[in-house]
Amino acid sequence: MQRRRIALAQLAPRLGRLDENLETHRRVLVEARSAGADLVVFPELGLTGYQLQDLSGEVAMRLDDERLLSLARETQACSAVVSFVEEAPDHRLFIAAALLEDGEVRHVHRKVYLPTYGLFDERRFFGAGEVVRATSSRLGVPLGLAVCEDFWHLPVPILLALDGAQVLVNVSSSPGRDVAAVNEVGLGTATSWRALMKTYAMLTTSFVVFCNRVGVDESVTFWGGSEVIGPDGETRFRAPLHDEGVFTVEIDLADVRRERIVLPVLRDERPEMVRRQLERVLRERAGGGRG
């Protein structure tokens, strides 16, 4: 049996209220687990809120923080992806997403690409992650974790899939932009995200799970629209814009096998060629031209 139930926790975290957000996560986990969810996914910085700025150090947690471990203990017989400010042993701060399973912190992804343009100012407060890798999971297939902006850069989903991931999970705090550009979905940002996720699902023949927050931080509005897309690029579920809630969708992991056999685009990727060409590009950039 390869069917799995995924719960998308499209929440509106309270800015800087770590204890309140931890309690909300704990309640959602207990309820989703009781409802038969195999995986519960929370949004980017769901434990802290997004517009933290100088609050970042106050809400940061190390991986051995008892508050995080206590939340992990709520994942007996299920999995959860939660996001928070991680404090490294040398006191650098990272935007992190962690896979919690069977009472443990199993895997941590540090956000690799930090937007610092427009209303974003992440590099001022956070360090950038340096590792992109898949992880085994109790779901029976490897997962790949990414955080928001990571999906606006092609290498991340491709590397995760080449490393074995069959389910790509992106946790996000995407603010609403281009609200005046009313179209078939009513929000320009949503249109862009949906195009990206459909493309990645098809190119990697993987499930894509996108969990975006809602609510308002310091006058910035987040649009929600969490989604699950199949390896064929078809939407399996789409949450409403702006509405807080926990939404459950059932997927069949056998769809990945079927799609990868019929359409072996991932098999035909050539990372060794890409590596050679990237090395050439880097040499030419360092030399100031093609020479």
NORCORNOR-V614072 format. One record per backbone hydrogen bond with DSSP energy under -0.5 kcal/mol. CO is the residue of the C=O (numbers start at 1). NH is the residue of the N-H. Records with the same first field share a line. If there is no record, write none. Layout:
CO->NH, NH
//
This chain:
2->253
4->6, 251
5->38, 39
6->8, 249
7->9, 41
8->10, 247
9->11, 43
10->245
11->214
14->17
16->18
17->21
18->22
19->23
20->24
21->25
22->26
23->27
24->28
25->29
26->30
27->31
28->32
29->33
30->34
31->35
32->37
33->36
38->79
39->7
40->81
41->9
43->46
45->48, 49
48->16
50->52
52->55
53->56
55->58, 59
56->60
61->87
62->65
65->68, 69
66->70
67->71
68->72
69->73
71->74
72->75, 103
73->76
75->78, 102
78->102
79->40
80->82, 100
81->42
82->98
83->47
84->86, 96
85->61
86->88, 94
88->91
92->88
93->127
94->86, 96
95->111
96->84
97->109
98->82, 100
99->106, 107
100->80
101->104
104->101, 106
107->99
109->97
111->129
112->114
113->115
115->122
117->120
121->124
122->125, 126
135->143
137->140
142->166, 167
143->135
144->169
146->148, 171
147->150
148->151
149->152
150->153
153->156, 157
154->158
155->159
156->160
157->161
158->162
159->163
160->165
161->164
166->207
167->144, 169
168->170, 209
169->146, 171
170->211
171->148
172->213
173->175
174->223
177->189
178->181, 188
180->182
187->191
188->192
189->193
190->194
191->195
192->196
193->197
194->198
195->199
196->200
197->201
198->202
199->203
200->204
201->205, 206
207->168
208->210, 229
209->170, 211
210->212, 227
211->172
213->224
215->222
217->220
219->221
220->217
221->176
222->215
223->242
226->239
227->210
228->236, 237
229->208
230->233
234->230
237->228
240->225
245->10, 247
247->8
249->6
251->4, 253
252->255
253->256, 257
254->258
255->259
256->260
257->261
258->262
259->263
263->265
264->268
266->269
270->273, 274
271->275
272->276
273->277
274->278
275->279
276->280
277->281
278->282
279->283
280->284
281->285
282->286
283->287
284->288, 289
285->288
//
